[in-house]
Amino acid sequence: MQAPGKLDVAVLVGLQASGKSTFFEQHLSGRYTLVSKDLFPRGARNKQQRQMRLVQEALTAGRPVAIDNTNPSPQEWGR
């Protein structure tokens, strides 16, 4: 249960096929908005910017977010 005015951000990081999506489905689905680069079109540009925009939109709307991020670079961790 979240405290009033507090939002959660769950960052799911791991190798491909390590169980991130399964963990989301079993433990966070229905309560968290999923933002995953895997759901973007294959040729999409600026995936990192798009991901961060979707995270910000969900948080601004008052929804907790789960970010599925396979092997983020050091630059991505900074954000």
mmCIF file of the N, C-alpha and C atoms, coordinates in Angstrom:
data_MODEL
# 
_entry.id   MODEL 
# 
loop_
_atom_site.group_PDB 
_atom_site.id 
_atom_site.type_symbol 
_atom_site.label_atom_id 
_atom_site.label_alt_id 
_atom_site.label_comp_id 
_atom_site.label_asym_id 
_atom_site.label_entity_id 
_atom_site.label_seq_id 
_atom_site.pdbx_PDB_ins_code 
_atom_site.Cartn_x 
_atom_site.Cartn_y 
_atom_site.Cartn_z 
_atom_site.occupancy 
_atom_site.B_iso_or_equiv 
_atom_site.pdbx_formal_charge 
_atom_site.auth_seq_id 
_atom_site.auth_comp_id 
_atom_site.auth_asym_id 
_atom_site.auth_atom_id 
_atom_site.pdbx_PDB_model_num 
ATOM 1   N N  . MET A 1 1  ? 0.840  -1.182  0.000   1.00 0.00 ? 1  MET A N  1 
ATOM 2   C CA . MET A 1 1  ? 0.000  0.000   0.000   1.00 0.00 ? 1  MET A CA 1 
ATOM 3   C C  . MET A 1 1  ? 0.882  1.242   0.000   1.00 0.00 ? 1  MET A C  1 
ATOM 4   N N  . GLN A 1 2  ? 0.576  2.180   -0.872  1.00 0.00 ? 2  GLN A N  1 
ATOM 5   C CA . GLN A 1 2  ? 1.350  3.400   -0.984  1.00 0.00 ? 2  GLN A CA 1 
ATOM 6   C C  . GLN A 1 2  ? 0.844  4.452   -0.012  1.00 0.00 ? 2  GLN A C  1 
ATOM 7   N N  . ALA A 1 3  ? 1.765  5.268   0.459   1.00 0.00 ? 3  ALA A N  1 
ATOM 8   C CA . ALA A 1 3  ? 1.387  6.408   1.277   1.00 0.00 ? 3  ALA A CA 1 
ATOM 9   C C  . ALA A 1 3  ? 0.768  7.460   0.370   1.00 0.00 ? 3  ALA A C  1 
ATOM 10  N N  . PRO A 1 4  ? -0.195 8.239   0.872   1.00 0.00 ? 4  PRO A N  1 
ATOM 11  C CA . PRO A 1 4  ? -0.813 9.281   0.043   1.00 0.00 ? 4  PRO A CA 1 
ATOM 12  C C  . PRO A 1 4  ? 0.245  10.235  -0.508  1.00 0.00 ? 4  PRO A C  1 
ATOM 13  N N  . GLY A 1 5  ? 0.123  10.545  -1.788  1.00 0.00 ? 5  GLY A N  1 
ATOM 14  C CA . GLY A 1 5  ? 1.042  11.466  -2.432  1.00 0.00 ? 5  GLY A CA 1 
ATOM 15  C C  . GLY A 1 5  ? 2.363  10.853  -2.849  1.00 0.00 ? 5  GLY A C  1 
ATOM 16  N N  . LYS A 1 6  ? 2.582  9.583   -2.582  1.00 0.00 ? 6  LYS A N  1 
ATOM 17  C CA . LYS A 1 6  ? 3.826  8.906   -2.950  1.00 0.00 ? 6  LYS A CA 1 
ATOM 18  C C  . LYS A 1 6  ? 3.554  7.946   -4.100  1.00 0.00 ? 6  LYS A C  1 
ATOM 19  N N  . LEU A 1 7  ? 4.467  7.917   -5.058  1.00 0.00 ? 7  LEU A N  1 
ATOM 20  C CA . LEU A 1 7  ? 4.337  7.001   -6.184  1.00 0.00 ? 7  LEU A CA 1 
ATOM 21  C C  . LEU A 1 7  ? 5.551  6.095   -6.248  1.00 0.00 ? 7  LEU A C  1 
ATOM 22  N N  . ASP A 1 8  ? 5.324  4.872   -6.669  1.00 0.00 ? 8  ASP A N  1 
ATOM 23  C CA . ASP A 1 8  ? 6.395  3.902   -6.816  1.00 0.00 ? 8  ASP A CA 1 
ATOM 24  C C  . ASP A 1 8  ? 6.882  3.851   -8.254  1.00 0.00 ? 8  ASP A C  1 
ATOM 25  N N  . VAL A 1 9  ? 8.180  3.625   -8.394  1.00 0.00 ? 9  VAL A N  1 
ATOM 26  C CA . VAL A 1 9  ? 8.784  3.315   -9.682  1.00 0.00 ? 9  VAL A CA 1 
ATOM 27  C C  . VAL A 1 9  ? 9.574  2.031   -9.470  1.00 0.00 ? 9  VAL A C  1 
ATOM 28  N N  . ALA A 1 10 ? 9.174  0.975   -10.154 1.00 0.00 ? 10 ALA A N  1 
ATOM 29  C CA . ALA A 1 10 ? 9.883  -0.298  -10.110 1.00 0.00 ? 10 ALA A CA 1 
ATOM 30  C C  . ALA A 1 10 ? 10.685 -0.411  -11.396 1.00 0.00 ? 10 ALA A C  1 
ATOM 31  N N  . VAL A 1 11 ? 11.982 -0.617  -11.266 1.00 0.00 ? 11 VAL A N  1 
ATOM 32  C CA . VAL A 1 11 ? 12.843 -0.763  -12.441 1.00 0.00 ? 11 VAL A CA 1 
ATOM 33  C C  . VAL A 1 11 ? 13.253 -2.226  -12.539 1.00 0.00 ? 11 VAL A C  1 
ATOM 34  N N  . LEU A 1 12 ? 12.809 -2.870  -13.597 1.00 0.00 ? 12 LEU A N  1 
ATOM 35  C CA . LEU A 1 12 ? 13.103 -4.282  -13.838 1.00 0.00 ? 12 LEU A CA 1 
ATOM 36  C C  . LEU A 1 12 ? 14.271 -4.350  -14.813 1.00 0.00 ? 12 LEU A C  1 
ATOM 37  N N  . VAL A 1 13 ? 15.415 -4.830  -14.344 1.00 0.00 ? 13 VAL A N  1 
ATOM 38  C CA . VAL A 1 13 ? 16.622 -4.872  -15.159 1.00 0.00 ? 13 VAL A CA 1 
ATOM 39  C C  . VAL A 1 13 ? 17.151 -6.301  -15.181 1.00 0.00 ? 13 VAL A C  1 
ATOM 40  N N  . GLY A 1 14 ? 17.557 -6.746  -16.351 1.00 0.00 ? 14 GLY A N  1 
ATOM 41  C CA . GLY A 1 14 ? 18.141 -8.073  -16.459 1.00 0.00 ? 14 GLY A CA 1 
ATOM 42  C C  . GLY A 1 14 ? 18.334 -8.470  -17.900 1.00 0.00 ? 14 GLY A C  1 
ATOM 43  N N  . LEU A 1 15 ? 18.985 -9.590  -18.078 1.00 0.00 ? 15 LEU A N  1 
ATOM 44  C CA . LEU A 1 15 ? 19.203 -10.115 -19.420 1.00 0.00 ? 15 LEU A CA 1 
ATOM 45  C C  . LEU A 1 15 ? 17.872 -10.505 -20.057 1.00 0.00 ? 15 LEU A C  1 
ATOM 46  N N  . GLN A 1 16 ? 17.883 -10.614 -21.362 1.00 0.00 ? 16 GLN A N  1 
ATOM 47  C CA . GLN A 1 16 ? 16.691 -11.078 -22.064 1.00 0.00 ? 16 GLN A CA 1 
ATOM 48  C C  . GLN A 1 16 ? 16.326 -12.460 -21.551 1.00 0.00 ? 16 GLN A C  1 
ATOM 49  N N  . ALA A 1 17 ? 15.046 -12.699 -21.398 1.00 0.00 ? 17 ALA A N  1 
ATOM 50  C CA . ALA A 1 17 ? 14.505 -13.992 -20.948 1.00 0.00 ? 17 ALA A CA 1 
ATOM 51  C C  . ALA A 1 17 ? 14.891 -14.345 -19.511 1.00 0.00 ? 17 ALA A C  1 
ATOM 52  N N  . SER A 1 18 ? 15.173 -13.315 -18.691 1.00 0.00 ? 18 SER A N  1 
ATOM 53  C CA . SER A 1 18 ? 15.539 -13.583 -17.297 1.00 0.00 ? 18 SER A CA 1 
ATOM 54  C C  . SER A 1 18 ? 14.339 -13.557 -16.355 1.00 0.00 ? 18 SER A C  1 
ATOM 55  N N  . GLY A 1 19 ? 13.145 -13.243 -16.880 1.00 0.00 ? 19 GLY A N  1 
ATOM 56  C CA . GLY A 1 19 ? 11.945 -13.294 -16.057 1.00 0.00 ? 19 GLY A CA 1 
ATOM 57  C C  . GLY A 1 19 ? 11.351 -11.956 -15.677 1.00 0.00 ? 19 GLY A C  1 
ATOM 58  N N  . LYS A 1 20 ? 11.815 -10.872 -16.272 1.00 0.00 ? 20 LYS A N  1 
ATOM 59  C CA . LYS A 1 20 ? 11.282 -9.550  -15.941 1.00 0.00 ? 20 LYS A CA 1 
ATOM 60  C C  . LYS A 1 20 ? 9.794  -9.444  -16.243 1.00 0.00 ? 20 LYS A C  1 
ATOM 61  N N  . SER A 1 21 ? 9.385  -9.884  -17.407 1.00 0.00 ? 21 SER A N  1 
ATOM 62  C CA . SER A 1 21 ? 7.968  -9.804  -17.788 1.00 0.00 ? 21 SER A CA 1 
ATOM 63  C C  . SER A 1 21 ? 7.106  -10.714 -16.915 1.00 0.00 ? 21 SER A C  1 
ATOM 64  N N  . THR A 1 22 ? 7.628  -11.883 -16.602 1.00 0.00 ? 22 THR A N  1 
ATOM 65  C CA . THR A 1 22 ? 6.899  -12.804 -15.723 1.00 0.00 ? 22 THR A CA 1 
ATOM 66  C C  . THR A 1 22 ? 6.739  -12.197 -14.335 1.00 0.00 ? 22 THR A C  1 
ATOM 67  N N  . PHE A 1 23 ? 7.796  -11.594 -13.811 1.00 0.00 ? 23 PHE A N  1 
ATOM 68  C CA . PHE A 1 23 ? 7.720  -10.945 -12.509 1.00 0.00 ? 23 PHE A CA 1 
ATOM 69  C C  . PHE A 1 23 ? 6.660  -9.843  -12.530 1.00 0.00 ? 23 PHE A C  1 
ATOM 70  N N  . PHE A 1 24 ? 6.671  -9.036  -13.597 1.00 0.00 ? 24 PHE A N  1 
ATOM 71  C CA . PHE A 1 24 ? 5.672  -7.979  -13.706 1.00 0.00 ? 24 PHE A CA 1 
ATOM 72  C C  . PHE A 1 24 ? 4.261  -8.566  -13.686 1.00 0.00 ? 24 PHE A C  1 
ATOM 73  N N  . GLU A 1 25 ? 4.028  -9.571  -14.498 1.00 0.00 ? 25 GLU A N  1 
ATOM 74  C CA . GLU A 1 25 ? 2.694  -10.170 -14.593 1.00 0.00 ? 25 GLU A CA 1 
ATOM 75  C C  . GLU A 1 25 ? 2.241  -10.763 -13.260 1.00 0.00 ? 25 GLU A C  1 
ATOM 76  N N  . GLN A 1 26 ? 3.147  -11.393 -12.545 1.00 0.00 ? 26 GLN A N  1 
ATOM 77  C CA . GLN A 1 26 ? 2.785  -12.068 -11.299 1.00 0.00 ? 26 GLN A CA 1 
ATOM 78  C C  . GLN A 1 26 ? 2.665  -11.127 -10.106 1.00 0.00 ? 26 GLN A C  1 
ATOM 79  N N  . HIS A 1 27 ? 3.403  -10.013 -10.114 1.00 0.00 ? 27 HIS A N  1 
ATOM 80  C CA . HIS A 1 27 ? 3.470  -9.197  -8.913  1.00 0.00 ? 27 HIS A CA 1 
ATOM 81  C C  . HIS A 1 27 ? 3.017  -7.743  -9.068  1.00 0.00 ? 27 HIS A C  1 
ATOM 82  N N  . LEU A 1 28 ? 3.058  -7.205  -10.267 1.00 0.00 ? 28 LEU A N  1 
ATOM 83  C CA . LEU A 1 28 ? 2.786  -5.775  -10.436 1.00 0.00 ? 28 LEU A CA 1 
ATOM 84  C C  . LEU A 1 28 ? 1.626  -5.450  -11.377 1.00 0.00 ? 28 LEU A C  1 
ATOM 85  N N  . SER A 1 29 ? 1.285  -6.381  -12.231 1.00 0.00 ? 29 SER A N  1 
ATOM 86  C CA . SER A 1 29 ? 0.231  -6.151  -13.223 1.00 0.00 ? 29 SER A CA 1 
ATOM 87  C C  . SER A 1 29 ? -1.075 -5.750  -12.543 1.00 0.00 ? 29 SER A C  1 
ATOM 88  N N  . GLY A 1 30 ? -1.737 -4.777  -13.120 1.00 0.00 ? 30 GLY A N  1 
ATOM 89  C CA . GLY A 1 30 ? -3.002 -4.305  -12.573 1.00 0.00 ? 30 GLY A CA 1 
ATOM 90  C C  . GLY A 1 30 ? -2.832 -3.155  -11.594 1.00 0.00 ? 30 GLY A C  1 
ATOM 91  N N  . ARG A 1 31 ? -1.624 -3.007  -11.053 1.00 0.00 ? 31 ARG A N  1 
ATOM 92  C CA . ARG A 1 31 ? -1.357 -1.912  -10.119 1.00 0.00 ? 31 ARG A CA 1 
ATOM 93  C C  . ARG A 1 31 ? -0.378 -0.902  -10.699 1.00 0.00 ? 31 ARG A C  1 
ATOM 94  N N  . TYR A 1 32 ? 0.502  -1.359  -11.567 1.00 0.00 ? 32 TYR A N  1 
ATOM 95  C CA . TYR A 1 32 ? 1.541  -0.508  -12.151 1.00 0.00 ? 32 TYR A CA 1 
ATOM 96  C C  . TYR A 1 32 ? 1.333  -0.376  -13.655 1.00 0.00 ? 32 TYR A C  1 
ATOM 97  N N  . THR A 1 33 ? 1.692  0.779   -14.184 1.00 0.00 ? 33 THR A N  1 
ATOM 98  C CA . THR A 1 33 ? 1.723  0.979   -15.626 1.00 0.00 ? 33 THR A CA 1 
ATOM 99  C C  . THR A 1 33 ? 3.061  0.453   -16.122 1.00 0.00 ? 33 THR A C  1 
ATOM 100 N N  . LEU A 1 34 ? 3.049  -0.423  -17.102 1.00 0.00 ? 34 LEU A N  1 
ATOM 101 C CA . LEU A 1 34 ? 4.280  -0.973  -17.656 1.00 0.00 ? 34 LEU A CA 1 
ATOM 102 C C  . LEU A 1 34 ? 4.793  -0.083  -18.780 1.00 0.00 ? 34 LEU A C  1 
ATOM 103 N N  . VAL A 1 35 ? 6.062  0.299   -18.683 1.00 0.00 ? 35 VAL A N  1 
ATOM 104 C CA . VAL A 1 35 ? 6.739  1.028   -19.756 1.00 0.00 ? 35 VAL A CA 1 
ATOM 105 C C  . VAL A 1 35 ? 7.932  0.173   -20.147 1.00 0.00 ? 35 VAL A C  1 
ATOM 106 N N  . SER A 1 36 ? 7.897  -0.364  -21.351 1.00 0.00 ? 36 SER A N  1 
ATOM 107 C CA . SER A 1 36 ? 8.940  -1.271  -21.808 1.00 0.00 ? 36 SER A CA 1 
ATOM 108 C C  . SER A 1 36 ? 9.344  -0.930  -23.240 1.00 0.00 ? 36 SER A C  1 
ATOM 109 N N  . LYS A 1 37 ? 10.632 -0.802  -23.461 1.00 0.00 ? 37 LYS A N  1 
ATOM 110 C CA . LYS A 1 37 ? 11.118 -0.560  -24.819 1.00 0.00 ? 37 LYS A CA 1 
ATOM 111 C C  . LYS A 1 37 ? 10.792 -1.728  -25.733 1.00 0.00 ? 37 LYS A C  1 
ATOM 112 N N  . ASP A 1 38 ? 10.594 -2.917  -25.162 1.00 0.00 ? 38 ASP A N  1 
ATOM 113 C CA . ASP A 1 38 ? 10.239 -4.079  -25.972 1.00 0.00 ? 38 ASP A CA 1 
ATOM 114 C C  . ASP A 1 38 ? 8.889  -3.900  -26.658 1.00 0.00 ? 38 ASP A C  1 
ATOM 115 N N  . LEU A 1 39 ? 8.060  -3.032  -26.139 1.00 0.00 ? 39 LEU A N  1 
ATOM 116 C CA . LEU A 1 39 ? 6.735  -2.810  -26.717 1.00 0.00 ? 39 LEU A CA 1 
ATOM 117 C C  . LEU A 1 39 ? 6.746  -1.744  -27.811 1.00 0.00 ? 39 LEU A C  1 
ATOM 118 N N  . PHE A 1 40 ? 7.877  -1.055  -27.986 1.00 0.00 ? 40 PHE A N  1 
ATOM 119 C CA . PHE A 1 40 ? 7.986  -0.035  -29.031 1.00 0.00 ? 40 PHE A CA 1 
ATOM 120 C C  . PHE A 1 40 ? 8.219  -0.727  -30.373 1.00 0.00 ? 40 PHE A C  1 
ATOM 121 N N  . PRO A 1 41 ? 7.816  -0.085  -31.464 1.00 0.00 ? 41 PRO A N  1 
ATOM 122 C CA . PRO A 1 41 ? 8.103  -0.670  -32.780 1.00 0.00 ? 41 PRO A CA 1 
ATOM 123 C C  . PRO A 1 41 ? 9.609  -0.877  -32.963 1.00 0.00 ? 41 PRO A C  1 
ATOM 124 N N  . ARG A 1 42 ? 9.971  -1.916  -33.654 1.00 0.00 ? 42 ARG A N  1 
ATOM 125 C CA . ARG A 1 42 ? 11.383 -2.281  -33.829 1.00 0.00 ? 42 ARG A CA 1 
ATOM 126 C C  . ARG A 1 42 ? 12.230 -1.116  -34.340 1.00 0.00 ? 42 ARG A C  1 
ATOM 127 N N  . GLY A 1 43 ? 11.745 -0.359  -35.288 1.00 0.00 ? 43 GLY A N  1 
ATOM 128 C CA . GLY A 1 43 ? 12.522 0.729   -35.875 1.00 0.00 ? 43 GLY A CA 1 
ATOM 129 C C  . GLY A 1 43 ? 12.314 2.077   -35.198 1.00 0.00 ? 43 GLY A C  1 
ATOM 130 N N  . ALA A 1 44 ? 11.685 2.099   -34.044 1.00 0.00 ? 44 ALA A N  1 
ATOM 131 C CA . ALA A 1 44 ? 11.403 3.367   -33.364 1.00 0.00 ? 44 ALA A CA 1 
ATOM 132 C C  . ALA A 1 44 ? 12.704 4.093   -33.019 1.00 0.00 ? 44 ALA A C  1 
ATOM 133 N N  . ARG A 1 45 ? 12.652 5.406   -33.128 1.00 0.00 ? 45 ARG A N  1 
ATOM 134 C CA . ARG A 1 45 ? 13.806 6.233   -32.796 1.00 0.00 ? 45 ARG A CA 1 
ATOM 135 C C  . ARG A 1 45 ? 13.628 6.814   -31.402 1.00 0.00 ? 45 ARG A C  1 
ATOM 136 N N  . ASN A 1 46 ? 14.737 7.221   -30.834 1.00 0.00 ? 46 ASN A N  1 
ATOM 137 C CA . ASN A 1 46 ? 14.723 7.898   -29.537 1.00 0.00 ? 46 ASN A CA 1 
ATOM 138 C C  . ASN A 1 46 ? 13.974 7.101   -28.473 1.00 0.00 ? 46 ASN A C  1 
ATOM 139 N N  . LYS A 1 47 ? 14.276 5.821   -28.391 1.00 0.00 ? 47 LYS A N  1 
ATOM 140 C CA . LYS A 1 47 ? 13.557 4.957   -27.448 1.00 0.00 ? 47 LYS A CA 1 
ATOM 141 C C  . LYS A 1 47 ? 13.723 5.413   -26.001 1.00 0.00 ? 47 LYS A C  1 
ATOM 142 N N  . GLN A 1 48 ? 14.922 5.859   -25.635 1.00 0.00 ? 48 GLN A N  1 
ATOM 143 C CA . GLN A 1 48 ? 15.151 6.305   -24.261 1.00 0.00 ? 48 GLN A CA 1 
ATOM 144 C C  . GLN A 1 48 ? 14.290 7.530   -23.943 1.00 0.00 ? 48 GLN A C  1 
ATOM 145 N N  . GLN A 1 49 ? 14.251 8.487   -24.860 1.00 0.00 ? 49 GLN A N  1 
ATOM 146 C CA . GLN A 1 49 ? 13.428 9.684   -24.646 1.00 0.00 ? 49 GLN A CA 1 
ATOM 147 C C  . GLN A 1 49 ? 11.952 9.318   -24.561 1.00 0.00 ? 49 GLN A C  1 
ATOM 148 N N  . ARG A 1 50 ? 11.533 8.435   -25.420 1.00 0.00 ? 50 ARG A N  1 
ATOM 149 C CA . ARG A 1 50 ? 10.132 7.999   -25.412 1.00 0.00 ? 50 ARG A CA 1 
ATOM 150 C C  . ARG A 1 50 ? 9.800  7.305   -24.096 1.00 0.00 ? 50 ARG A C  1 
ATOM 151 N N  . GLN A 1 51 ? 10.696 6.427   -23.640 1.00 0.00 ? 51 GLN A N  1 
ATOM 152 C CA . GLN A 1 51 ? 10.466 5.716   -22.389 1.00 0.00 ? 51 GLN A CA 1 
ATOM 153 C C  . GLN A 1 51 ? 10.341 6.712   -21.230 1.00 0.00 ? 51 GLN A C  1 
ATOM 154 N N  . MET A 1 52 ? 11.249 7.672   -21.147 1.00 0.00 ? 52 MET A N  1 
ATOM 155 C CA . MET A 1 52 ? 11.212 8.642   -20.063 1.00 0.00 ? 52 MET A CA 1 
ATOM 156 C C  . MET A 1 52 ? 9.956  9.516   -20.129 1.00 0.00 ? 52 MET A C  1 
ATOM 157 N N  . ARG A 1 53 ? 9.507  9.845   -21.337 1.00 0.00 ? 53 ARG A N  1 
ATOM 158 C CA . ARG A 1 53 ? 8.275  10.631  -21.479 1.00 0.00 ? 53 ARG A CA 1 
ATOM 159 C C  . ARG A 1 53 ? 7.075  9.846   -20.968 1.00 0.00 ? 53 ARG A C  1 
ATOM 160 N N  . LEU A 1 54 ? 6.992  8.565   -21.301 1.00 0.00 ? 54 LEU A N  1 
ATOM 161 C CA . LEU A 1 54 ? 5.881  7.734   -20.842 1.00 0.00 ? 54 LEU A CA 1 
ATOM 162 C C  . LEU A 1 54 ? 5.899  7.551   -19.322 1.00 0.00 ? 54 LEU A C  1 
ATOM 163 N N  . VAL A 1 55 ? 7.090  7.429   -18.752 1.00 0.00 ? 55 VAL A N  1 
ATOM 164 C CA . VAL A 1 55 ? 7.213  7.329   -17.296 1.00 0.00 ? 55 VAL A CA 1 
ATOM 165 C C  . VAL A 1 55 ? 6.702  8.613   -16.659 1.00 0.00 ? 55 VAL A C  1 
ATOM 166 N N  . GLN A 1 56 ? 7.152  9.748   -17.164 1.00 0.00 ? 56 GLN A N  1 
ATOM 167 C CA . GLN A 1 56 ? 6.728  11.036  -16.618 1.00 0.00 ? 56 GLN A CA 1 
ATOM 168 C C  . GLN A 1 56 ? 5.218  11.225  -16.738 1.00 0.00 ? 56 GLN A C  1 
ATOM 169 N N  . GLU A 1 57 ? 4.645  10.834  -17.864 1.00 0.00 ? 57 GLU A N  1 
ATOM 170 C CA . GLU A 1 57 ? 3.193  10.960  -18.056 1.00 0.00 ? 57 GLU A CA 1 
ATOM 171 C C  . GLU A 1 57 ? 2.435  10.130  -17.025 1.00 0.00 ? 57 GLU A C  1 
ATOM 172 N N  . ALA A 1 58 ? 2.882  8.910   -16.786 1.00 0.00 ? 58 ALA A N  1 
ATOM 173 C CA . ALA A 1 58 ? 2.205  8.046   -15.816 1.00 0.00 ? 58 ALA A CA 1 
ATOM 174 C C  . ALA A 1 58 ? 2.313  8.622   -14.413 1.00 0.00 ? 58 ALA A C  1 
ATOM 175 N N  . LEU A 1 59 ? 3.502  9.064   -14.034 1.00 0.00 ? 59 LEU A N  1 
ATOM 176 C CA . LEU A 1 59 ? 3.682  9.624   -12.693 1.00 0.00 ? 59 LEU A CA 1 
ATOM 177 C C  . LEU A 1 59 ? 2.873  10.910  -12.509 1.00 0.00 ? 59 LEU A C  1 
ATOM 178 N N  . THR A 1 60 ? 2.842  11.729  -13.537 1.00 0.00 ? 60 THR A N  1 
ATOM 179 C CA . THR A 1 60 ? 2.058  12.965  -13.480 1.00 0.00 ? 60 THR A CA 1 
ATOM 180 C C  . THR A 1 60 ? 0.576  12.657  -13.312 1.00 0.00 ? 60 THR A C  1 
ATOM 181 N N  . ALA A 1 61 ? 0.131  11.547  -13.903 1.00 0.00 ? 61 ALA A N  1 
ATOM 182 C CA . ALA A 1 61 ? -1.273 11.134  -13.789 1.00 0.00 ? 61 ALA A CA 1 
ATOM 183 C C  . ALA A 1 61 ? -1.545 10.410  -12.462 1.00 0.00 ? 61 ALA A C  1 
ATOM 184 N N  . GLY A 1 62 ? -0.497 10.236  -11.636 1.00 0.00 ? 62 GLY A N  1 
ATOM 185 C CA . GLY A 1 62 ? -0.686 9.609   -10.334 1.00 0.00 ? 62 GLY A CA 1 
ATOM 186 C C  . GLY A 1 62 ? -0.645 8.097   -10.333 1.00 0.00 ? 62 GLY A C  1 
ATOM 187 N N  . ARG A 1 63 ? -0.054 7.511   -11.380 1.00 0.00 ? 63 ARG A N  1 
ATOM 188 C CA . ARG A 1 63 ? 0.018  6.045   -11.472 1.00 0.00 ? 63 ARG A CA 1 
ATOM 189 C C  . ARG A 1 63 ? 1.436  5.561   -11.203 1.00 0.00 ? 63 ARG A C  1 
ATOM 190 N N  . PRO A 1 64 ? 1.610  4.492   -10.402 1.00 0.00 ? 64 PRO A N  1 
ATOM 191 C CA . PRO A 1 64 ? 2.944  3.913   -10.241 1.00 0.00 ? 64 PRO A CA 1 
ATOM 192 C C  . PRO A 1 64 ? 3.388  3.269   -11.550 1.00 0.00 ? 64 PRO A C  1 
ATOM 193 N N  . VAL A 1 65 ? 4.696  3.177   -11.735 1.00 0.00 ? 65 VAL A N  1 
ATOM 194 C CA . VAL A 1 65 ? 5.255  2.723   -13.014 1.00 0.00 ? 65 VAL A CA 1 
ATOM 195 C C  . VAL A 1 65 ? 6.257  1.594   -12.801 1.00 0.00 ? 65 VAL A C  1 
ATOM 196 N N  . ALA A 1 66 ? 6.196  0.606   -13.683 1.00 0.00 ? 66 ALA A N  1 
ATOM 197 C CA . ALA A 1 66 ? 7.234  -0.425  -13.763 1.00 0.00 ? 66 ALA A CA 1 
ATOM 198 C C  . ALA A 1 66 ? 7.951  -0.230  -15.094 1.00 0.00 ? 66 ALA A C  1 
ATOM 199 N N  . ILE A 1 67 ? 9.261  -0.060  -15.018 1.00 0.00 ? 67 ILE A N  1 
ATOM 200 C CA . ILE A 1 67 ? 10.075 0.147   -16.210 1.00 0.00 ? 67 ILE A CA 1 
ATOM 201 C C  . ILE A 1 67 ? 10.833 -1.145  -16.487 1.00 0.00 ? 67 ILE A C  1 
ATOM 202 N N  . ASP A 1 68 ? 10.570 -1.730  -17.639 1.00 0.00 ? 68 ASP A N  1 
ATOM 203 C CA . ASP A 1 68 ? 11.269 -2.934  -18.071 1.00 0.00 ? 68 ASP A CA 1 
ATOM 204 C C  . ASP A 1 68 ? 12.404 -2.477  -18.971 1.00 0.00 ? 68 ASP A C  1 
ATOM 205 N N  . ASN A 1 69 ? 13.635 -2.615  -18.497 1.00 0.00 ? 69 ASN A N  1 
ATOM 206 C CA . ASN A 1 69 ? 14.778 -2.066  -19.209 1.00 0.00 ? 69 ASN A CA 1 
ATOM 207 C C  . ASN A 1 69 ? 15.888 -3.103  -19.286 1.00 0.00 ? 69 ASN A C  1 
ATOM 208 N N  . THR A 1 70 ? 16.018 -3.752  -20.416 1.00 0.00 ? 70 THR A N  1 
ATOM 209 C CA . THR A 1 70 ? 17.056 -4.759  -20.607 1.00 0.00 ? 70 THR A CA 1 
ATOM 210 C C  . THR A 1 70 ? 18.396 -4.079  -20.834 1.00 0.00 ? 70 THR A C  1 
ATOM 211 N N  . ASN A 1 71 ? 19.359 -4.390  -19.984 1.00 0.00 ? 71 ASN A N  1 
ATOM 212 C CA . ASN A 1 71 ? 20.741 -3.925  -20.141 1.00 0.00 ? 71 ASN A CA 1 
ATOM 213 C C  . ASN A 1 71 ? 20.871 -2.426  -20.414 1.00 0.00 ? 71 ASN A C  1 
ATOM 214 N N  . PRO A 1 72 ? 20.432 -1.583  -19.495 1.00 0.00 ? 72 PRO A N  1 
ATOM 215 C CA . PRO A 1 72 ? 20.579 -0.137  -19.718 1.00 0.00 ? 72 PRO A CA 1 
ATOM 216 C C  . PRO A 1 72 ? 22.052 0.276   -19.709 1.00 0.00 ? 72 PRO A C  1 
ATOM 217 N N  . SER A 1 73 ? 22.353 1.280   -20.506 1.00 0.00 ? 73 SER A N  1 
ATOM 218 C CA . SER A 1 73 ? 23.728 1.794   -20.550 1.00 0.00 ? 73 SER A CA 1 
ATOM 219 C C  . SER A 1 73 ? 23.957 2.693   -19.330 1.00 0.00 ? 73 SER A C  1 
ATOM 220 N N  . PRO A 1 74 ? 25.223 2.989   -19.013 1.00 0.00 ? 74 PRO A N  1 
ATOM 221 C CA . PRO A 1 74 ? 25.506 3.905   -17.908 1.00 0.00 ? 74 PRO A CA 1 
ATOM 222 C C  . PRO A 1 74 ? 24.823 5.272   -18.094 1.00 0.00 ? 74 PRO A C  1 
ATOM 223 N N  . GLN A 1 75 ? 24.713 5.741   -19.325 1.00 0.00 ? 75 GLN A N  1 
ATOM 224 C CA . GLN A 1 75 ? 24.051 7.008   -19.592 1.00 0.00 ? 75 GLN A CA 1 
ATOM 225 C C  . GLN A 1 75 ? 22.567 6.936   -19.247 1.00 0.00 ? 75 GLN A C  1 
ATOM 226 N N  . GLU A 1 76 ? 21.931 5.806   -19.527 1.00 0.00 ? 76 GLU A N  1 
ATOM 227 C CA . GLU A 1 76 ? 20.506 5.635   -19.216 1.00 0.00 ? 76 GLU A CA 1 
ATOM 228 C C  . GLU A 1 76 ? 20.279 5.568   -17.717 1.00 0.00 ? 76 GLU A C  1 
ATOM 229 N N  . TRP A 1 77 ? 21.228 4.982   -16.969 1.00 0.00 ? 77 TRP A N  1 
ATOM 230 C CA . TRP A 1 77 ? 21.072 4.892   -15.520 1.00 0.00 ? 77 TRP A CA 1 
ATOM 231 C C  . TRP A 1 77 ? 21.026 6.279   -14.902 1.00 0.00 ? 77 TRP A C  1 
ATOM 232 N N  . GLY A 1 78 ? 21.746 7.223   -15.489 1.00 0.00 ? 78 GLY A N  1 
ATOM 233 C CA . GLY A 1 78 ? 21.797 8.579   -14.947 1.00 0.00 ? 78 GLY A CA 1 
ATOM 234 C C  . GLY A 1 78 ? 20.441 9.247   -14.877 1.00 0.00 ? 78 GLY A C  1 
ATOM 235 N N  . ARG A 1 79 ? 19.588 8.975   -15.815 1.00 0.00 ? 79 ARG A N  1 
ATOM 236 C CA . ARG A 1 79 ? 18.276 9.595   -15.840 1.00 0.00 ? 79 ARG A CA 1 
ATOM 237 C C  . ARG A 1 79 ? 17.410 8.937   -14.815 1.00 0.00 ? 79 ARG A C  1 
# 
